[in-house]
């Protein structure tokens, strides 16, 4: 959200929430808190699904902290989410300008799948759908972070991912193959650079990064990299094919595989990490 709001190439017109890093009440509150912190309370927020399509919800508070946002100190929101559920809000957003709007999905794909199930024509209305998810073993980084096989967002709701991946939408997938790249991750030196800048986005980025670096030497930039695929696609190389999701109940639940084909979705296969880091830091630091 910070990178999007600080990027002149895009205009943020809608934020939807989903149960992911934390329960839906928590992620919705966090979205509203971040928008207030960044003086962007005019962006509408719609509350999404509280659980996956067919499975129980499993949070990721063990990684993201008890508030799902690294315990950062942010003022409580002054605005409230809209009354329209996220799936319907997504459809109305896309249908308002067919062929023009882009969705960037950085959590479990439940909301997007529900919208596509209720409105199958939505897929053809999208200009682009960018998804952060999956691990396709295209690089040495392309292995799961929830299980040895599966990335968290897809593992959380593999049925939703299967709906989205087979929808025919113009799809770009940015998975752990590139988001786990050390060259694209932030470190303690980047924390010092962020701390040297007194702006809302830099302070919030620094606080979240500091929390993560307490337990890890590098902070993987999963969601900002998905947005970067929209902002500067030249940062990446892509392969084309069909993305397939394992929806079984076995140990390979949520595993994603690529079936090579001349048509289908684009899947990120490499990233210029230093250029991405420069992009992210310059935007949130206001350079």
Secondary structure, DSSP 4 states (H G I P E B T S, - for coil): -HHHHT-TT----EEE--SSSS-HHHHHHHHHHHHHHTT-TTSEEE---SS-SSS-----HHHH-TTSSTT---PPPSS--BSS-HHHHHHHHHHTTTTT-EEEE-S-SHHHHHHHHH-TTHHHH-SEEEEE----SSSTT-S-SSSSS--HHHHHTHHHHHHHHTS---EEEE-HHHHT-GGGSB-HHHHHHHHT--SHHHHHHHHHHHHHHTT-SSB--HHHHHHHHHH-GGGEEEEEEEEEE--SSSTTTT-EEEEE-SSSEEEEEEE-HHHHHHHHHHHHHT-
